[in-house]
Amino acid sequence: MPGKSIFHHLLALLVVAIWGVTFISTKVLINNGLHPSQIFAIRFVMAYAGIWVLQALGKEKTRLFSRSLRDEAVFLFLGISGGSMYFLAENTALAYTQASNTAFIVSTAPLLTILLTLAFRKVFKGEFAAALEPVRVNWALTLGTLLALGGVAMIAFDGSRFQMSLRGDLLAFAAALCWGSYSIFMGKMSADYGEVFATRKVFFYGLLTIIPFLLAGDGLPNAEVLGRTPVILNLLFLGLVASLACFIIWNKVIVSLGNVSATNYVYLNPFFTLVTAIVVLGERLTPLSAVGSLAIFAGVFLAGRYKEMNKEKI
C-alpha cells in the first residue's frame, strides 16, 4: 500500500535524523565532563537492559548462548568492532574535532564495508566467503571511493583548523573502519540467530570489553556530573531513544523498504549533525572542510549505487 510505504519512509527519515543528533548529544556530555568510555558504558547498559525487557515480554523462548564457540567468538569480535572500539573511537574523536566533521568521516563506513567485503572475499574461502555479499568493481565504486577518501583528506589536513583536530579526524576514520568490519560479519550472524539476539550479544560483549578502559583510568562517572539535567536528558536520549527505540524502528523500516532503500537514508545522517551542530554548538565549516564534506557525501552515495548498477546489467 502506498500510504504504508510513505509512512515507513518517514520513519526512516526520523531514525536517521535522531542518529545524526547523537553526535551533538555525545559532544554535550563530553563538554560536561564525561569520558568517552563512560558515555558508551551507560548508553549500552540502558539499551542492553531494554532488550532483555523486550525479550521477556516476547513469546519466543530466550536463549543465552549461540550454537558454537566459534559463533561466540564472532559475537565477541562484533561487540568490539561495532561496540566498544567503535564508540570509543567515535566518542574520543568528538573530544578533539567538530561533531560535524566526525559525522561526515564516519559516514564513509558503508563505503569501507564494500571495500572490506571485496578484500575478505579474496582472502577467505568456504562457508564464510559464500555468506558475504557479492561485490563487483565498477566505475561508480572506484570514483566514489576516490571522492570519499579525498574528502576525508581535505577535512583531516585542513590547515586553518587547530592541529589537534587531526587526531580527532583520524579517530573518526578508525571508527568508520570498525563499523565497516562489524557490518561484514553482522549480516550473517543476524540471519542465523535473529537481529534481536545478535544485537543483544553485541551489547553484552561491547560492555564486557569496555571494562578495562573504565578500570584503567576513566572509572565511574562523578555523581555530581550525573545529576546535571543536560547529562541526564542526553544519556536517556542516547540509551533509550537512539539505541533501543531506533533499533526497533529501523528493523521495521528494513522489512518494509528493503536494505538498499533504507540504507540510502543513512547518507543524510551527517547533514542532520551539521545543522544541529551549527544551532546547538555554534560550529562552523571552513571552506576546505565544506568541500571535503560534500566530496564524502557524493563519494559514499555514488559508491552505494554499485549494487543497483550491477543489477541493471543482469
C-alpha positions in Angstrom: 0.0 0.0 0.0 1.4 3.4 -1.0 0.3 5.0 2.3 2.1 2.4 4.3 5.3 2.8 2.2 5.3 6.6 2.7 4.9 6.0 6.5 8.0 3.8 6.6 10.0 6.3 4.5 9.1 8.9 7.1 10.1 6.5 9.9 13.5 6.0 8.1 14.0 9.8 7.9 13.1 10.1 11.6 15.6 7.5 12.7 18.5 8.9 10.6 17.7 12.4 12.0 17.9 11.0 15.5 21.2 9.2 14.8 22.6 12.5 13.3 21.8 14.3 16.6 23.6 11.6 18.7 27.0 13.2 17.7 25.8 16.5 19.3 24.4 14.8 22.3 27.7 13.0 22.9 29.6 16.2 22.4 27.4 17.9 25.1 28.2 15.0 27.5 31.9 15.3 26.9 31.7 19.1 27.5 30.0 18.3 30.8 33.0 16.2 31.9 32.0 12.6 31.0 34.7 10.4 29.4 34.1 8.6 26.1 34.1 5.1 27.7 31.7 6.2 30.4 29.2 7.5 27.8 29.4 4.3 25.9 29.0 2.1 29.0 26.0 4.0 30.4 24.3 4.1 26.9 24.8 0.4 26.3 23.7 -0.6 29.8 20.3 1.1 29.2 19.9 -0.4 25.8 21.0 -3.9 26.9 18.5 -3.8 29.8 15.8 -2.7 27.4 16.4 -5.6 25.0 16.1 -8.1 27.9 12.8 -6.5 28.9 11.6 -6.7 25.3 12.6 -10.4 25.0 10.9 -11.1 28.4 7.7 -9.7 27.0 8.0 -11.6 23.8 6.5 -15.0 23.1 9.7 -16.7 21.9 12.0 -18.6 24.3 15.1 -16.5 25.1 18.4 -18.3 24.5 21.6 -17.2 26.4 24.4 -18.6 24.1 25.0 -19.2 20.5 25.3 -22.6 19.0 29.1 -22.9 19.0 32.3 -21.4 20.5 33.2 -20.2 17.0 29.9 -18.1 16.8 30.5 -16.8 20.4 34.0 -15.7 19.2 32.4 -13.9 16.2 30.0 -12.1 18.6 32.9 -11.1 20.7 34.5 -9.6 17.6 31.2 -7.8 16.8 31.0 -6.5 20.3 34.5 -5.0 20.0 34.3 -3.7 16.4 30.6 -2.5 16.5 30.5 -1.7 20.2 33.4 -0.8 22.5 36.1 0.1 19.9 33.7 1.8 17.5 32.0 4.1 20.1 35.3 4.7 22.0 36.9 5.9 18.8 33.9 7.9 17.8 33.3 9.5 21.2 37.0 10.3 21.7 37.1 11.9 18.2 34.3 14.2 19.4 36.6 15.4 22.1 39.2 16.6 19.6 37.3 17.7 16.5 33.9 19.1 15.5 30.8 16.9 15.6 30.0 17.7 12.0 33.5 16.6 10.8 33.2 13.4 12.8 29.8 12.6 11.3 30.9 13.2 7.7 34.0 11.0 8.2 32.1 8.2 10.0 29.6 8.3 7.1 32.3 6.6 4.9 31.5 3.3 6.8 29.2 2.0 4.1 31.9 2.5 1.5 34.5 0.9 3.7 32.1 -2.1 4.2 32.1 -2.6 0.4 35.9 -2.4 0.1 36.4 -4.7 3.1 34.0 -7.2 1.6 36.0 -7.2 -1.6 39.2 -7.9 0.4 37.6 -10.6 2.6 36.1 -12.4 -0.4 39.7 -12.6 -1.9 41.2 -13.8 1.4 38.6 -16.2 2.8 37.1 -19.3 1.2 34.3 -21.7 2.0 31.2 -21.0 4.1 32.3 -17.6 5.3 33.2 -16.3 1.9 29.9 -17.6 0.5 27.9 -15.7 3.1 29.5 -12.4 2.1 27.6 -10.2 -0.3 29.0 -10.4 -3.9 30.6 -7.2 -4.9 31.8 -6.1 -8.3 34.2 -3.3 -9.0 32.8 -0.7 -11.4 33.3 2.9 -12.3 30.8 4.1 -9.6 32.6 2.2 -6.8 36.0 3.4 -8.0 35.1 7.0 -8.4 33.1 7.1 -5.2 36.0 5.7 -3.3 38.4 8.3 -4.6 35.9 11.1 -3.9 35.2 10.0 -0.3 38.8 9.4 0.6 39.7 12.7 -0.9 37.1 14.4 1.2 38.4 12.7 4.3 41.9 14.0 3.5 40.6 17.6 2.9 38.9 17.6 6.3 41.8 15.9 8.2 44.5 18.1 6.8 42.7 21.5 6.7 45.5 23.8 7.9 43.1 26.5 9.0 41.8 24.4 12.0 43.6 23.5 15.2 46.4 20.9 15.0 44.7 18.6 17.5 41.7 18.2 15.2 43.8 15.8 13.0 43.8 13.4 15.9 40.0 13.6 16.1 39.6 13.2 12.4 41.8 10.1 12.3 39.9 8.6 15.2 36.7 9.2 13.3 38.1 7.3 10.4 39.1 4.5 12.7 35.5 4.3 13.9 34.4 4.1 10.3 36.8 1.2 9.8 35.4 -0.6 12.9 31.9 -0.2 11.7 32.8 -1.5 8.2 34.3 -4.6 9.8 31.3 -5.0 12.0 28.9 -4.7 9.1 30.5 -7.6 7.2 30.0 -10.2 9.9 26.8 -8.8 11.4 24.7 -9.7 8.4 25.4 -13.4 8.6 25.0 -13.6 12.4 21.7 -11.7 12.3 20.4 -14.1 9.6 21.5 -17.1 11.6 20.3 -16.0 15.1 17.8 -13.2 14.5 18.5 -9.5 14.9 17.4 -9.1 18.5 19.6 -11.9 19.8 22.6 -10.8 17.7 22.3 -7.2 18.9 21.9 -8.3 22.5 25.2 -10.3 22.2 26.9 -7.3 20.6 25.7 -5.1 23.5 26.9 -7.7 26.1 30.4 -8.1 24.6 30.7 -4.4 24.0 30.1 -3.7 27.7 32.4 -6.5 28.7 35.3 -5.2 26.6 34.9 -1.6 27.7 35.5 -2.5 31.4 39.4 -2.5 31.0 39.2 1.2 29.8 37.0 2.1 32.8 39.4 0.4 35.2 42.5 1.8 33.5 41.6 5.4 34.1 38.1 6.7 33.3 36.5 4.9 36.2 32.9 5.6 37.2 31.4 9.0 36.3 31.2 11.6 39.0 27.9 11.7 40.9 27.7 15.5 40.7 28.1 15.3 36.9 25.4 12.6 36.5 23.0 14.7 38.5 23.0 17.6 35.9 19.8 17.9 33.9 21.6 18.1 30.5 23.6 15.0 31.3 20.5 13.0 32.4 18.5 14.0 29.4 21.3 13.3 26.9 22.0 9.9 28.4 18.4 8.9 28.3 18.2 10.1 24.7 21.3 8.0 23.7 20.4 4.9 25.6 16.6 4.6 25.2 15.8 6.6 22.1 18.9 6.4 19.8 19.9 2.9 20.7 16.9 0.9 21.8 13.9 2.5 20.1 15.7 3.4 16.9 16.9 -0.2 16.6 13.3 -1.5 16.8 12.0 1.1 14.3 14.9 0.5 11.9 14.1 -3.2 11.8 10.6 -2.4 10.7 11.9 0.0 8.0 14.3 -2.5 6.6 11.5 -5.1 6.3 9.2 -2.7 4.6 11.6 -0.8 2.3 14.4 -3.3 1.8 18.1 -2.9 2.7 19.1 -0.7 -0.3 16.3 1.8 0.0 16.7 2.0 3.8 20.5 2.4 3.7 20.2 5.3 1.3 18.7 7.4 4.1 21.9 7.0 6.2 23.7 9.3 3.7 21.6 12.1 5.2 22.9 11.5 8.7 25.8 14.0 8.6 23.6 16.8 7.4 21.4 16.5 10.4 24.5 16.6 12.5 25.8 19.6 10.7 22.6 21.6 11.1 22.3 20.7 14.8 26.0 21.4 15.5 25.6 24.9 14.0 22.5 25.6 16.0 23.4 24.0 19.3 27.2 24.1 19.5 27.9 27.1 17.3 30.2 25.1 15.0 31.2 26.2 11.5 32.8 24.6 8.5 35.8 26.1 6.9 35.7 26.3 3.1 38.0 23.4 2.6 36.1 21.3 5.2 32.9 22.1 3.4 34.2 20.9 0.1 35.6 17.8 1.8 32.2 17.1 3.4 30.4 17.4 0.0 33.1 15.1 -1.5 32.5 12.5 1.2 28.7 12.7 0.7 29.0 12.4 -3.1 31.5 9.6 -3.0 29.6 7.4 -0.5 26.3 8.0 -2.3 27.9 7.2 -5.7 29.7 4.1 -4.4 26.5 2.9 -2.8 24.8 2.7 -6.2 27.2 0.0 -7.4 24.6 -2.6 -6.3 21.8 -1.1 -8.3 24.0 -0.6 -11.4 25.1 -4.2 -11.2 21.5 -5.4 -11.0 20.7 -3.4 -14.1 23.3 -5.3 -16.1 21.9 -8.7 -15.1 
